[in-house]
Amino acid sequence: MPTNVQVPGLGESVSEAVLVKWHKADGEAVHQDEPIAELETDKANVDVPSPASGVIKSLKPEGAKVRIGETIATIDPNGTPTKSAAPARSASAAGSAPAPAPAPTRVPPPKAAPEPASAARTDALSPAVRRLVEENKLDPASIAATGPGGRITKQDVMSFIEKRRAESNDKPAQPSRPAIDADPAEAATIVTPTVQGADGPVRRVAMSKIRKKIAERLVHAQQTAAILTTFNEVDLSNVMALRAKYKETFEKKHGVGLGFMSFFAKAVVLALKEFERVNAVIDGDDVVYHDYVHLGIAVSTDRGLAVPVLRNAHAMSFAKIESEIKRLAAATRDGKLSLQELSGGTFTITNGGVFGSLLSTPILNPPQSGILGMHKIQERPVAIAGKVEVRPMMYVALSYDHRLVDGRESVSFLVRVKEYLEDPARLMLEV
């Protein structure tokens, strides 16, 4: 009897997604747990694994909106692979488990063989950028990259498209405006040519699904929680001295660099044990307390902000925290996070300091009740024992849901984080 392939749970408050791509065509053989489709949510792109081995039959086309629990395909364990199966339509399918390879009878339209350099750059693209490049039939090697590490961003691609249109003078007589109800799967690629507005040139781009959802969630958080923010400042002299002293030794032993995030994560975990309401959530008329810490770490990507989760951060060592943050950040930017890594967070840390922010008021990540904002480390003169000294200081901010967390608890929580960071020995001794 065929096994249904259903859209799995995709994290808190996510009820639908877009079926971006089928990795397998109708009639192809698949293996259990092999990725067969790619879904786009407001948080990240995720692969759907096959629940069984057999022959696949898709029930939804690429670009369709699908809801959690909806059946998008069936897997027939007794089926026979057909000879009309199309070649794999995704680069990610190349790295999946092997399947029988029937001789295709459908020949794809001829296209120029990609240059090796282009192929290499295509592999390094994020899912959103790769789709934009493929749909516009662009050569990544010809696009100037301005992203971190020489990566091509979505804006780089859009700028290239505009430049190419201008050079070819290929402009429609009446610039078309994207439909307001355009399919989210296509929204990122709908770009109108630059037109002359009343005050200068303008471009109109349909908002992407993830940006729409981020906007909705931020407004929802502001409207449903009583968000208040408290501030403090931390002297990071001792953390920086400890890090400088053991950085090389730490990296040699554990194979990962010793950053600041592990200190903050440890400090937060210990403070949450003491002030458990900051780690709790409101559920109807109840308060749900978590006896564990699933720590969300906000990561900025080309598609928008994502929050991968360090599950059971309370049980992690410094080295484990650092390695997990590095792994999750890379997976987030490449769109390869698992569903479990996107859901279940109980508290979040966001670091605006990497962009130069000195102070901010972070917005809660629903349904969580607290979020810690880190900021830029800046040397400032401070009074120490009656003398003025220049110290590496950081402003920290805790936004919290005042419906659940009182001012005393929030301020005390942030003071405790400050105390742990200013005396790192307390982190090791957990006192």
Secondary structure, DSSP 4 states (H G I P E B T S, - for coil): -PEEEEPPP-STT--EEEEEEESS-TT-EE-TT-EEEEEE-SS-EEEEEPSSSEEEEE-S-TT-EEETT-EEEEEETT----TTPPPP--GGGGGS-----PPPSPPPPP-PPPPHHHHHHHHTS-HHHHHHHHHTT--GGGSPP-SGGGPPPHHHHHHHHHHHHHHHT---SSPPPPPTT--HHHHTT-BPPPEE-SSSEE--BPPPHHHHHHHHHHHHHHHHS-EEEEEEEEE-HHHHHHHHHHHHHHHHHHSS---SHHHHHHHHHHHHHHSGGGG-EEETTEEE--SS--EEE-EEETTEEE--EETTGGG--HHHHHHHHHHHHHHHHTT---SGGGS--SEEEEEGGGGT-S---PPP-TT-SEEEEE---EEEEEEETTEEEEEEEEEEEEEEETTTS-HHHHHHHHHHHHHHHHSTHHHHHT-
